[in-house]
Amino acid sequence: MAEALLANGHRVLIVDDLSSGRKENVPAGAEFHELDIRSPAAAGLVREAGVEVLFHHAAQMDVRRSVEDPVHDAEVNVVGTLNLVEGGRSGALAQVIFASTGGAMYGEQQRFPADEDHPARPLSPYGVAKLAVERYLYFYHREYGLDATALRYANVYGPRQNPHGEAGVVAIFLDRLLSGREAVINGDGMQTRDYVAVEDVAAANLAALGRPGFGIYNVGTGRETTVVELYRLLAAALGVTRPAIHGPAKAGEQRRSAIDSGRLARELAVRVSTGLEDGIARTAAWFAARTPAPRP
């Protein structure tokens, strides 16, 4: 996203506390500020730098940690967001494009894939916080005229994803496959997720730039893929024949998830077009090129 914005002539400021992000991923030409989004300094930066559009992706994104420590999750994901928006409100901020969640927003779904009108019944504090921020942004739109777009992502994967800590399962499996360690599937592995390539997510964000009003859009493929199938695709992409092992199921884990992006296509002319097999192949090649470890 930052690279595309720079290519289009925009000034880009990146704020990250580097708790999980990597400074080497900051593209040349972007201004980097190592700040916690909860800090007065971060709010002051948004206000004083004349930020007009806030692409808000900074988050505590570990669902399990949110269950273990909901207060910390809310401090970062709710209070941190409000800190930035309040800073911008007294400055030049005109639009917020918010990284919400489709995977955690709908809870155990009634229909597949879920569209944006599906009941929002998140089963984790992480999902609750994302829903709360969407409601806050609607308030800011109605009360102050701030344009806001919430993009409800499916499970995002792609190059540069951190395979440690808060990472998604694609990066975790690739890291383990390349290093010769065992990959562990929780439970029977038949739980499903909707895996969306980071390139499609970036395209959705760029399409939302300048969109007036308040809107909510799913960003996903609508395709359910089991963890067992995902592992098979990743192993095949690397030429690894080693099987995964199965560990205990995680208590409270959502069983099925897939979201519909029809509204995104109709209103923002963005079609989520990257097939899982192609996206996995590109992502695996990127990880393999940067991992010298043998693959037994």
Secondary structure as UniProt FT lines:
FT   HELIX           2..7
FT   TURN            8..9
FT   STRAND          13..16
FT   HELIX           23..25
FT   TURN            28..29
FT   STRAND          31..34
FT   TURN            37..38
FT   HELIX           40..48
FT   TURN            49..50
FT   STRAND          53..56
FT   HELIX           63..68
FT   HELIX           70..74
FT   HELIX           75..79
FT   HELIX           80..89
FT   TURN            90..92
FT   STRAND          95..101
FT   TURN            103..105
FT   TURN            116..117
FT   HELIX           125..144
FT   STRAND          147..153
FT   STRAND          155..157
FT   TURN            159..160
FT   TURN            165..166
FT   HELIX           169..179
FT   STRAND          184..186
FT   TURN            187..188
FT   STRAND          192..193
FT   STRAND          195..197
FT   HELIX           198..208
FT   TURN            209..210
FT   STRAND          214..219
FT   STRAND          225..226
FT   HELIX           227..238
FT   STRAND          245..247
FT   TURN            251..252
FT   HELIX           262..268
FT   HELIX           276..289
//
